[in-house]
């Protein structure tokens, strides 16, 4: 996992907006397994709260040779503008919010959901920030931030339902996914095939999540001409629910 050359903020902003991530260059999106950030490891990196479960834990391990301090904060996660956003929320309680971890030691962080989601899946993110040590002359400290998604399920069974289209504006185009279902979907490896046989792809480092009741936009990278309004492209992609194959129309925005 790449380090982020910035310090953990003492006070959280009311809203965090990011380009190609949750905070450009800082938030690292992880889909599964164990996340390694320099000498820190967090398990799990994808938290699932099934129906009826309102508490779980994260385990943060310091594999370094020096003590380190961390700050843990919870945010509501949405895609109201077509990209990932975090907003202040007290829906998830974090205990402890601050911790010092000795070299080779482990800290267990407890997460508690205040209320069961209603109607559709609720989504949050936990930010684990390494707190920089005191400043030293001539020394630059690199601190780390990890972003852990939380998916909390409502009492009713939900599923994702996604439709795609392409929006063309001037000399740029984006693939748009609208999820009017009650569950998130993960969309990876999207490829668009044009009528003349060319393959277009989306930017490779973008978040793959399409949250429930949300719209997600991915810039399209193209070698040569972009598709024109009125064209229809064939989309193939991989999702948690299986392979996606759709005919995708191109619309022009002026």
C-alpha positions as CSV (number, residue, x, y, z in Angstrom):
1,X,0.0,0.0,0.0
2,X,1.4,3.4,-0.9
3,X,2.1,5.9,1.8
4,X,0.4,9.3,1.8
5,X,2.7,12.4,2.3
6,X,0.4,14.2,4.7
7,X,-0.5,14.3,8.3
8,X,-3.7,13.1,9.9
9,X,-6.0,16.0,10.5
10,X,-6.9,16.9,14.1
11,X,-10.4,17.9,13.1
12,X,-12.4,16.2,10.4
13,X,-13.9,18.4,7.7
14,X,-17.7,18.4,7.4
15,X,-17.5,16.8,3.9
16,X,-14.6,15.1,2.1
17,X,-14.8,15.1,-1.7
18,X,-12.2,13.2,-3.7
19,X,-11.1,12.6,-7.3
20,X,-10.2,9.0,-8.2
21,X,-10.5,7.8,-4.7
22,X,-12.0,9.2,-1.5
23,X,-9.3,11.8,-0.9
24,X,-6.9,12.1,-3.9
25,X,-3.6,10.7,-3.0
26,X,-4.6,9.9,0.5
27,X,-7.5,7.4,0.7
28,X,-6.6,3.9,-0.6
29,X,-9.6,1.8,-1.6
30,X,-9.3,-1.8,-0.7
31,X,-11.7,-4.6,-1.7
32,X,-10.6,-7.6,0.4
33,X,-7.9,-9.4,2.3
34,X,-5.4,-7.6,4.5
35,X,-4.3,-4.0,3.9
36,X,-0.6,-3.2,4.4
37,X,0.3,0.4,5.0
38,X,4.1,0.6,5.6
39,X,4.4,-1.0,9.0
40,X,0.6,-1.0,9.8
41,X,-1.8,-3.8,8.9
42,X,-5.6,-3.6,9.3
43,X,-7.9,-6.6,9.2
44,X,-10.5,-6.8,7.7
45,X,-10.4,-4.2,5.0
46,X,-14.0,-4.7,4.0
47,X,-16.6,-4.8,6.8
48,X,-19.9,-6.6,6.2
49,X,-22.7,-6.2,8.8
50,X,-25.5,-8.6,8.0
51,X,-29.1,-8.1,9.0
52,X,-29.4,-7.8,12.8
53,X,-25.6,-7.4,13.5
54,X,-24.7,-4.0,14.9
55,X,-21.2,-4.5,16.2
56,X,-17.9,-5.7,14.9
57,X,-14.2,-5.1,15.3
58,X,-11.1,-4.0,13.4
59,X,-7.6,-5.3,14.3
60,X,-4.7,-2.9,13.7
61,X,-1.2,-4.3,14.0
62,X,2.0,-2.4,14.2
63,X,4.7,-4.4,12.4
64,X,7.2,-1.6,12.7
65,X,10.1,-1.2,15.1
66,X,8.8,1.9,16.8
67,X,5.6,2.8,18.7
68,X,3.0,4.6,16.6
69,X,-0.3,6.4,17.3
70,X,-3.5,6.2,15.3
71,X,-6.8,8.0,15.0
72,X,-9.9,6.2,13.9
73,X,-13.0,8.1,12.6
74,X,-16.3,7.0,11.0
75,X,-18.0,8.8,8.1
76,X,-21.2,8.3,6.1
77,X,-20.3,7.4,2.6
78,X,-22.4,8.5,-0.4
79,X,-22.1,9.2,-4.2
80,X,-24.5,12.1,-4.4
81,X,-22.4,13.9,-7.1
82,X,-21.4,10.8,-9.0
83,X,-18.1,10.4,-7.1
84,X,-17.3,9.1,-3.6
85,X,-18.0,11.5,-0.8
86,X,-17.6,11.3,3.0
87,X,-19.7,13.3,5.4
88,X,-19.6,13.7,9.2
89,X,-21.8,11.1,10.9
90,X,-22.4,9.7,14.4
91,X,-24.2,6.6,13.0
92,X,-21.1,4.4,13.8
93,X,-19.4,4.6,17.1
94,X,-15.7,3.9,17.2
95,X,-13.9,2.7,20.4
96,X,-11.2,3.8,21.0
97,X,-11.0,6.8,18.6
98,X,-7.3,7.3,19.5
99,X,-4.7,4.6,20.3
100,X,-1.0,4.2,20.8
101,X,0.3,0.9,19.5
102,X,3.7,-0.4,20.7
103,X,6.1,-2.0,18.2
104,X,4.9,-5.5,17.4
105,X,1.6,-5.0,19.3
106,X,-2.1,-5.1,18.2
107,X,-5.0,-2.8,18.9
108,X,-8.6,-4.0,18.6
109,X,-11.1,-1.3,17.5
110,X,-14.7,-1.8,18.2
111,X,-17.4,-0.5,15.8
112,X,-21.0,-0.1,16.8
113,X,-23.9,0.7,14.5
114,X,-26.4,2.9,16.3
115,X,-29.5,1.9,14.2
116,X,-30.4,-0.8,11.8
117,X,-30.7,0.5,8.2
118,X,-34.2,1.0,6.8
119,X,-35.1,-0.1,3.3
120,X,-31.7,-0.3,1.7
121,X,-28.1,-1.0,2.6
122,X,-26.3,1.8,4.5
123,X,-22.6,2.6,3.7
124,X,-19.9,4.1,5.8
125,X,-16.1,4.4,5.8
126,X,-13.7,4.1,8.7
127,X,-10.5,6.2,8.3
128,X,-7.5,4.9,10.1
129,X,-4.9,7.7,10.3
130,X,-1.3,7.4,11.5
131,X,-0.5,10.3,13.8
132,X,2.9,11.8,13.0
133,X,5.6,11.8,15.7
134,X,7.0,15.1,17.0
135,X,8.8,17.1,14.3
136,X,12.6,16.6,14.0
137,X,15.0,19.0,12.2
138,X,15.8,17.7,8.8
139,X,13.4,14.7,9.0
140,X,10.3,14.3,6.9
141,X,7.7,12.0,8.5
142,X,5.4,10.1,6.1
143,X,2.1,9.2,7.7
144,X,-0.5,6.8,6.4
145,X,-4.2,6.7,5.9
146,X,-6.4,3.7,5.3
147,X,-10.1,3.7,4.3
148,X,-12.2,0.8,5.3
149,X,-15.7,0.4,3.8
150,X,-18.7,-0.7,5.9
151,X,-21.8,-2.2,4.4
152,X,-24.7,-2.6,6.8
153,X,-27.8,-4.6,5.7
154,X,-31.4,-3.7,6.4
155,X,-34.1,-6.1,7.7
156,X,-35.4,-6.6,4.1
157,X,-33.5,-8.5,1.4
158,X,-31.9,-6.2,-1.2
159,X,-30.1,-6.4,-4.5
160,X,-28.3,-4.1,-6.9
161,X,-30.0,-3.0,-10.1
162,X,-27.7,-1.1,-12.4
163,X,-28.3,0.5,-15.8
164,X,-25.5,2.1,-17.8
165,X,-25.2,4.9,-20.4
166,X,-22.4,7.1,-21.8
167,X,-22.4,10.9,-21.5
168,X,-20.5,12.8,-24.1
169,X,-19.5,16.4,-23.3
170,X,-17.3,18.2,-25.8
171,X,-14.1,16.2,-26.1
172,X,-14.7,14.0,-23.1
173,X,-17.0,11.1,-22.2
174,X,-17.9,9.2,-19.1
175,X,-19.5,5.9,-18.4
176,X,-22.4,6.4,-16.0
177,X,-23.9,3.6,-13.8
178,X,-27.2,4.2,-12.1
179,X,-28.1,1.8,-9.3
180,X,-31.7,2.1,-8.3
181,X,-31.5,-1.1,-6.2
182,X,-31.0,-1.4,-2.4
183,X,-27.5,-3.0,-2.4
184,X,-24.1,-1.8,-3.7
185,X,-22.4,-3.4,-6.6
186,X,-18.7,-3.6,-7.5
187,X,-17.9,-3.0,-11.2
188,X,-14.4,-3.8,-12.5
189,X,-12.6,-4.2,-15.8
190,X,-15.2,-2.3,-17.8
191,X,-14.6,-2.5,-21.6
192,X,-16.7,-0.7,-24.2
193,X,-16.7,-2.0,-27.8
194,X,-17.5,0.5,-30.5
195,X,-19.3,-0.3,-33.8
196,X,-16.0,-0.2,-35.7
197,X,-14.4,-2.7,-33.3
198,X,-12.4,-0.4,-31.1
199,X,-12.1,-1.0,-27.3
200,X,-12.6,1.9,-24.9
201,X,-11.8,1.6,-21.2
202,X,-12.4,3.6,-18.0
203,X,-9.6,5.0,-15.8
204,X,-8.0,2.1,-14.0
205,X,-7.5,3.7,-10.5
206,X,-11.2,4.7,-10.0
207,X,-13.3,3.3,-7.2
208,X,-15.3,0.3,-8.4
209,X,-18.2,0.7,-6.0
210,X,-21.7,1.8,-7.1
211,X,-23.7,2.4,-3.9
212,X,-27.4,1.7,-3.4
213,X,-29.6,4.4,-4.8
214,X,-26.6,6.2,-6.3
215,X,-25.0,7.2,-9.6
216,X,-21.4,6.6,-10.4
217,X,-19.3,8.1,-13.2
218,X,-16.0,6.9,-14.7
219,X,-14.0,8.9,-17.2
220,X,-13.5,7.0,-20.5
221,X,-10.0,6.7,-21.9
222,X,-9.9,6.4,-25.7
223,X,-7.3,6.1,-28.4
224,X,-8.8,8.0,-31.3
225,X,-12.3,9.3,-31.7
226,X,-14.8,9.2,-28.9
227,X,-18.3,7.7,-29.6
228,X,-20.9,10.1,-30.9
229,X,-24.4,10.8,-29.6
230,X,-26.9,8.2,-30.8
231,X,-24.3,5.4,-31.0
232,X,-24.7,2.2,-29.0
233,X,-21.7,0.5,-27.5
234,X,-21.4,-3.0,-26.0
235,X,-20.3,-3.0,-22.4
236,X,-18.6,-6.0,-20.7
237,X,-17.4,-5.9,-17.1
238,X,-17.0,-8.0,-14.0
239,X,-19.2,-7.5,-10.9
240,X,-19.7,-9.2,-7.6
241,X,-23.0,-10.6,-8.9
242,X,-21.4,-12.0,-12.1
243,X,-20.4,-10.9,-15.6
244,X,-22.1,-7.7,-17.0
245,X,-23.0,-7.5,-20.6
246,X,-25.2,-4.6,-21.8
247,X,-25.8,-2.4,-24.8
248,X,-25.0,1.1,-23.7
249,X,-26.4,4.2,-25.5
250,X,-24.4,7.4,-25.9
251,X,-26.1,10.7,-25.0
252,X,-24.8,14.2,-25.6
253,X,-24.7,16.8,-22.8
254,X,-24.5,20.4,-24.0
